[in-house]
Amino acid sequence: DGAVLAGRVHDSEAAPVRGAQVHVRIFASEERGASGCAAMTTADAEGRWRLDDLSPGLLAQVHAWAPGYLPTQYRAGNRPLAPGRVEEIDLVLTPGAVLEGTVRDPSGAPLAGVELSRHVWETSTYRYATAVTDAEGRYELGCLPATSQLLRARKDGYYVPIQEEGRQTGEGCAALQVVVPAAGTRTTLDIVLAPALA
């Protein structure tokens, strides 16, 4: 018989996270690490999920994520999956923080098409959180962890002037250190980009 992993995905207040994606990776040893996705499923209205017929004798790593939440992972340690055994795993998702604001030039005019990005470290890998300002210069970056973060703003021919506590990192590229205070919060950061000197 195959091994079974099952459980529930919920937030920090024990409310179910409906529709959360649950992926399982299996591997032979801690040294070799996980590779590929062995199985996947979606949490139901009560946040419950179940994966059957997993290969026994191997180790498992479970990942879960949902829109608006930071991904999480669970590693079963050195106990291999056992045939016929149902292992219950609760997965807790934390709401991501949101960084929002407006990008303008020194005259106060909004700048459209500014590319904003930052690296987010999660579940043993990096991903990019990205946004592009609209016609009114507004942007929103979601699903961010609560940490000090390096935010990059890019528009050809512009940079962040020194009084904005940024530093020019190349033509049309700037980086600012920002602090997102807590999970589930919204932080406003308005940015001024100045035309680069000829």
Secondary structure as the mmCIF struct_conf table of DSSP 4:
data_model
#
loop_
_struct_conf.conf_type_id
_struct_conf.id
_struct_conf.beg_label_comp_id
_struct_conf.beg_label_asym_id
_struct_conf.beg_label_seq_id
_struct_conf.end_label_comp_id
_struct_conf.end_label_asym_id
_struct_conf.end_label_seq_id
STRN STRN1 ALA A 3 ASP A 11
TURN_TY1_P TURN_TY1_P1 SER A 12 GLU A 13
BEND BEND1 ALA A 14 ALA A 14
STRN STRN2 PRO A 16 PRO A 16
TURN_TY1_P TURN_TY1_P2 ARG A 18 GLY A 19
STRN STRN3 GLN A 21 PHE A 27
BEND BEND2 ALA A 28 ALA A 28
TURN_TY1_P TURN_TY1_P3 GLU A 30 ARG A 32
BEND BEND3 GLY A 36 GLY A 36
STRN STRN4 ALA A 39 THR A 42
TURN_TY1_P TURN_TY1_P4 ALA A 45 GLU A 46
BEND BEND4 GLY A 47 GLY A 47
STRN STRN5 ARG A 48 LEU A 54
HELX_LH_PP_P HELX_LH_PP_P1 SER A 55 SER A 55
TURN_TY1_P TURN_TY1_P5 PRO A 56 GLY A 57
BEND BEND5 LEU A 58 LEU A 58
STRN STRN6 LEU A 59 TRP A 65
TURN_TY1_P TURN_TY1_P6 PRO A 67 GLY A 68
STRN STRN7 TYR A 69 LEU A 70
STRN STRN8 THR A 72 ARG A 75
TURN_TY1_P TURN_TY1_P7 GLY A 77 ASN A 78
TURN_TY1_P TURN_TY1_P8 PRO A 83 GLY A 84
HELX_LH_PP_P HELX_LH_PP_P2 ARG A 85 ARG A 85
STRN STRN9 VAL A 86 PRO A 95
HELX_LH_PP_P HELX_LH_PP_P3 GLY A 96 GLY A 96
STRN STRN10 ALA A 97 ARG A 104
TURN_TY1_P TURN_TY1_P9 PRO A 106 SER A 107
BEND BEND6 GLY A 108 GLY A 108
STRN STRN11 PRO A 110 PRO A 110
TURN_TY1_P TURN_TY1_P10 ALA A 112 GLY A 113
STRN STRN12 GLU A 115 GLU A 122
TURN_TY1_P TURN_TY1_P11 THR A 123 SER A 124
STRN STRN13 THR A 125 VAL A 132
TURN_TY1_P TURN_TY1_P12 ALA A 135 GLU A 136
BEND BEND7 GLY A 137 GLY A 137
STRN STRN14 ARG A 138 LEU A 144
BEND BEND8 ALA A 146 THR A 147
STRN STRN15 SER A 148 ARG A 154
TURN_TY1_P TURN_TY1_P13 ASP A 156 GLY A 157
STRN STRN16 TYR A 158 TYR A 159
HELX_RH_3T_P HELX_RH_3T_P1 ILE A 162 GLU A 164
TURN_TY1_P TURN_TY1_P14 GLU A 165 GLU A 165
STRN STRN17 GLY A 166 GLY A 170
TURN_TY1_P TURN_TY1_P15 GLU A 171 GLY A 172
STRN STRN18 CYS A 173 VAL A 179
BEND BEND9 ALA A 182 ALA A 182
TURN_TY1_P TURN_TY1_P16 ALA A 183 GLY A 184
STRN STRN19 ARG A 186 THR A 188
STRN STRN20 ILE A 191 VAL A 192
STRN STRN21 ALA A 194 PRO A 195
HELX_LH_PP_P HELX_LH_PP_P4 ALA A 196 LEU A 197
#
